[in-house]
């Protein structure tokens, strides 16, 4: 029997969705990627540094 598995990179990039993150008062924004089906986002620390709340929305 042959088992076929997707590579880690293939799984990552097929699940990655661009998004935008805005700070509490929209003074900062940045990009990130959804890396899991449950909604974990990957972004740079400076994008969310000091935020009390975060909001993300898909880029269209």
C-alpha positions in Angstrom: 0.0 0.0 0.0 1.3 3.5 -0.9 0.5 6.4 1.4 0.7 9.9 0.0 1.2 12.9 2.3 1.3 16.6 1.5 4.5 18.3 2.3 4.5 20.7 5.2 5.1 23.7 2.9 2.2 22.6 0.6 -0.1 22.3 3.6 1.1 25.7 4.9 0.7 27.6 1.7 -2.7 26.1 0.8 -4.0 27.2 4.2 -2.4 30.6 4.3 -4.8 33.5 3.8 -3.7 37.1 3.8 -5.2 39.2 6.5 -4.9 42.7 7.9 -4.5 43.5 11.6 -5.5 46.8 13.1 -4.6 48.2 16.5 -7.2 49.5 19.0 -7.3 52.9 17.4 -6.4 52.3 13.8 -2.9 53.7 14.0 -1.2 50.6 13.0 -1.7 47.8 10.5 0.2 45.0 9.0 -0.2 41.7 7.2 -0.3 38.1 8.4 -1.3 34.7 7.3 -3.8 32.2 8.7 -1.7 29.1 9.4 -4.3 26.7 10.9 -7.9 26.0 10.0 -8.9 27.1 13.6 -7.7 30.6 12.9 -4.1 31.0 14.3 -2.4 33.9 12.6 1.3 34.5 11.9 2.5 38.1 11.8 5.3 40.3 13.0 5.4 41.2 16.7 5.5 45.0 16.0 2.0 44.7 14.3 0.3 43.7 17.6 2.8 45.0 20.1 0.9 47.0 22.8 -2.6 46.1 21.5 -5.3 45.2 24.0 -7.6 44.0 21.2 -6.9 42.7 17.7 -9.1 42.5 14.7 -8.3 40.7 11.5 -10.1 40.6 8.2 -9.4 38.7 5.0 -7.7 40.7 2.2 -9.9 40.7 -0.9 
